[in-house]
């Protein structure tokens, strides 16, 4: 069985059941099948990134999560995979990823649900568990004690964090993430994150049509300088271009980022000693 066939069959199974919280995705960065956990099925987020693919995205809080329903969906998903995935293909299921349609850590139930996932996986054999538990985050809640507690738990699960940094200065954070936040404060939260759990920085290199031509962010020099103090603290950098159509780009300004541009960023970072994984 090809991995793509397995993914299509799993997607059909999930779609037929109209699950609310659990969904499969083919992940470039995870390099295989990712089992997503969506704590914002109401399409609400506290950021509004220009490249976001969520249709109907709006500002707002996380809804109340029906934890037993989420647990049942995840258990059913893992059982289906156990029954339909040949042992030789078990590594194709790369992770369980807290991502979804909004920032996972804004959910008051994030820690509770992470604990539930930990308990659920402990009841399964090693062959029935995805390789990694991941949190994909904008880092905006790292000052919260409950989120720090959750990251300690994630660390004990041998999980990891993918922490969004799309800017080299404050203006770029506003333009790309629609976040009224000083980059310096954002990087302080990155430092906290690294101290609690293994952390990769993930960065979208965004090319946009501009009156004077095309502008690509983050600005390379300022971005590299911003991350240099964290070279020994982060596991590496996940560098990627926009691959799917944005639902937030009302002006139609976003263009596909050329592989040559991504390679320029990757080479500059590698020259400084960073581990870089690039995804066109």
C-alpha positions in Angstrom: 0.0 0.0 0.0 1.3 3.5 -0.9 1.3 6.1 1.8 -1.0 8.3 -0.4 -3.5 5.5 -0.5 -3.5 5.1 3.2 -4.0 8.9 3.7 -6.9 8.9 1.2 -8.6 6.0 2.9 -8.1 7.6 6.4 -9.4 11.0 5.0 -12.5 9.2 3.6 -13.1 7.4 6.9 -12.9 10.7 8.9 -15.0 12.7 6.4 -17.8 10.1 6.6 -18.0 10.5 10.4 -18.0 14.3 10.3 -15.7 14.6 13.3 -15.4 17.9 15.0 -11.9 17.8 16.6 -9.7 15.2 14.9 -8.5 15.5 11.3 -5.8 14.0 9.1 -3.5 16.1 7.0 -0.6 15.4 4.7 2.1 17.5 6.2 5.2 18.8 4.3 7.0 19.7 7.5 6.2 16.4 9.3 6.9 14.5 6.1 4.0 12.2 6.3 0.5 11.8 7.8 -0.3 14.1 10.7 -3.2 13.6 13.0 -4.5 17.1 13.9 -6.2 18.2 17.1 -8.4 21.2 16.5 -9.4 23.1 19.7 -11.0 25.9 17.6 -13.7 24.4 15.4 -15.3 27.8 15.5 -12.5 29.1 13.3 -11.4 31.7 15.9 -7.8 32.7 16.5 -6.1 35.5 18.4 -3.8 36.2 15.4 -4.8 36.8 11.7 -1.9 35.7 9.6 -2.1 36.9 6.0 -1.2 33.4 4.7 -3.7 31.5 6.8 -5.7 28.9 4.9 -8.7 28.8 7.4 -11.9 29.8 5.7 -14.0 32.2 7.8 -11.2 33.0 10.2 -12.2 35.5 12.9 -10.9 36.9 16.2 -12.4 35.2 19.2 -12.0 32.7 22.0 -11.8 28.9 21.9 -15.2 27.3 22.4 -15.9 24.8 25.2 -14.4 21.5 24.1 -16.3 18.2 24.6 -13.3 16.3 25.9 -15.0 12.8 25.8 -16.0 13.4 22.2 -12.5 14.4 21.3 -11.1 11.4 23.1 -13.4 9.1 21.2 -12.6 10.6 17.9 -8.8 10.3 18.5 -9.2 6.7 19.8 -11.3 5.7 16.8 -8.7 7.3 14.5 -5.8 5.4 16.1 -7.8 2.2 16.1 -8.5 2.6 12.4 -4.8 3.2 11.7 -3.8 0.2 13.8 -6.2 -2.0 11.8 -5.4 -0.7 8.3 -1.7 0.2 8.4 0.9 -2.5 7.7 3.6 -2.7 10.3 6.2 -1.6 7.8 4.3 1.6 7.2 3.6 2.6 10.8 6.3 5.4 10.7 4.2 7.1 7.9 2.0 8.5 10.7 4.4 11.1 11.9 2.6 12.9 14.7 -0.4 14.0 16.7 -0.3 17.8 16.3 -2.1 20.4 18.2 -2.8 22.9 15.4 -6.3 23.4 14.0 -8.1 26.5 13.1 -6.8 28.7 15.9 -4.1 29.0 18.5 -4.3 25.8 20.6 -2.9 27.4 23.8 -5.7 29.9 24.0 -8.0 27.1 24.9 -8.5 26.9 28.7 -8.7 23.2 28.3 -5.4 22.8 26.5 -3.5 21.2 29.4 -6.5 18.9 30.3 -6.7 17.7 26.7 -2.9 17.2 26.4 -3.1 15.1 29.6 -5.9 13.1 28.1 -3.8 12.4 25.0 -0.9 11.3 27.1 -3.1 8.9 29.1 -4.6 7.5 25.9 -1.2 6.9 24.3 0.1 5.2 27.4 -2.6 2.6 27.1 -1.4 1.6 23.6 1.5 -0.4 22.4 4.5 1.4 21.0 3.6 0.3 17.5 0.2 1.9 17.8 1.5 5.4 18.7 2.5 8.2 16.3 6.2 9.1 16.4 5.8 12.5 18.1 3.3 14.8 19.9 3.7 18.3 18.6 2.3 21.7 19.5 2.2 24.2 16.6 1.9 27.6 18.3 2.2 31.4 17.8 3.7 31.5 21.3 1.3 34.2 22.4 0.4 32.5 25.7 3.8 31.4 26.9 3.5 33.8 29.8 0.6 31.8 31.2 1.4 29.3 34.0 -1.0 26.7 32.7 0.6 26.8 29.3 4.1 26.4 30.8 2.8 23.5 32.8 1.5 21.9 29.6 4.9 22.4 27.9 6.5 20.6 30.8 4.1 17.7 30.3 4.8 17.8 26.5 8.5 17.5 27.3 7.9 14.5 29.6 6.1 12.9 26.6 9.2 13.4 24.4 7.2 15.9 22.4 8.2 19.1 20.8 7.0 22.6 19.9 7.0 24.4 16.5 7.1 28.1 17.4 6.0 30.6 14.8 8.5 33.5 14.0 7.6 35.1 10.7 9.1 38.6 11.2 12.4 40.4 11.6 10.9 43.5 13.1 7.7 44.8 14.7 6.3 46.2 11.4 6.5 42.7 9.8 4.7 41.1 12.7 1.9 43.5 12.1 1.9 43.1 8.3 2.1 39.3 8.3 0.6 38.1 11.6 -1.7 41.1 12.3 -0.2 41.0 15.8 0.3 44.3 17.7 3.2 42.8 19.5 6.9 43.8 19.9 9.2 41.3 18.3 11.4 41.5 21.4 8.5 40.3 23.6 7.7 37.5 21.2 11.3 36.4 21.3 11.3 36.4 25.1 8.4 33.9 24.9 10.5 31.8 22.5 13.2 31.7 25.1 10.7 30.5 27.7 9.5 27.9 25.3 13.0 26.6 24.7 13.6 26.2 28.4 10.5 24.1 28.8 10.4 21.8 25.8 12.5 21.0 22.6 11.5 23.8 20.2 11.8 24.4 16.4 11.2 27.8 15.0 8.9 27.7 12.0 8.9 30.5 9.5 6.7 31.3 6.5 8.7 33.2 3.9 6.0 35.3 2.2 6.3 37.0 -1.1 3.8 39.7 -1.8 3.0 42.0 -4.8 3.8 45.6 -3.9 3.5 48.9 -5.6 7.3 48.8 -6.3 7.4 45.1 -7.3 7.6 42.1 -4.9 8.5 42.3 -1.2 9.6 39.1 0.7 9.4 38.9 4.4 10.9 38.4 6.9 13.7 40.8 6.0 16.6 38.4 5.8 19.3 40.3 7.7 17.0 41.4 10.6 15.5 38.0 10.9 18.9 36.2 11.1 20.1 38.8 13.7 16.9 38.3 15.8 17.4 34.5 16.0 21.1 34.5 16.5 20.8 34.7 20.4 18.8 31.5 20.3 21.1 29.4 18.1 22.1 27.1 20.9 18.6 26.9 22.4 16.4 26.0 19.4 16.5 22.5 17.7 16.5 24.2 14.3 14.4 26.2 11.8 11.6 25.0 9.6 11.6 27.3 6.6 8.7 27.1 4.1 6.9 29.0 1.4 3.2 29.4 1.0 1.9 26.3 -0.8 -1.9 26.6 -0.5 -4.2 29.5 -1.3 -4.6 32.0 1.6 -8.2 32.7 2.7 -7.1 36.0 4.3 -5.3 37.6 1.3 -8.2 39.9 0.2 -5.9 41.8 -2.2 -4.5 38.8 -3.9 -1.0 39.9 -3.1 0.6 36.7 -2.0 2.7 34.9 -4.6 4.4 31.5 -4.4 7.8 31.9 -2.9 10.5 30.8 -5.3 12.7 27.9 -4.3 15.7 30.1 -5.0 14.6 32.7 -2.4 14.0 30.0 0.2 17.5 28.6 -0.5 19.0 32.1 0.0 17.4 32.2 3.5 18.4 28.7 4.3 22.0 29.2 3.3 22.3 32.4 5.3 21.0 30.6 8.4 23.2 27.6 7.8 26.2 29.8 7.5 25.5 31.1 11.0 25.3 27.5 12.3 21.6 26.9 12.4 20.1 23.5 11.5 17.6 24.3 8.7 14.9 22.2 7.0 13.4 23.8 3.9 10.0 23.1 2.4 9.2 24.6 -1.0 
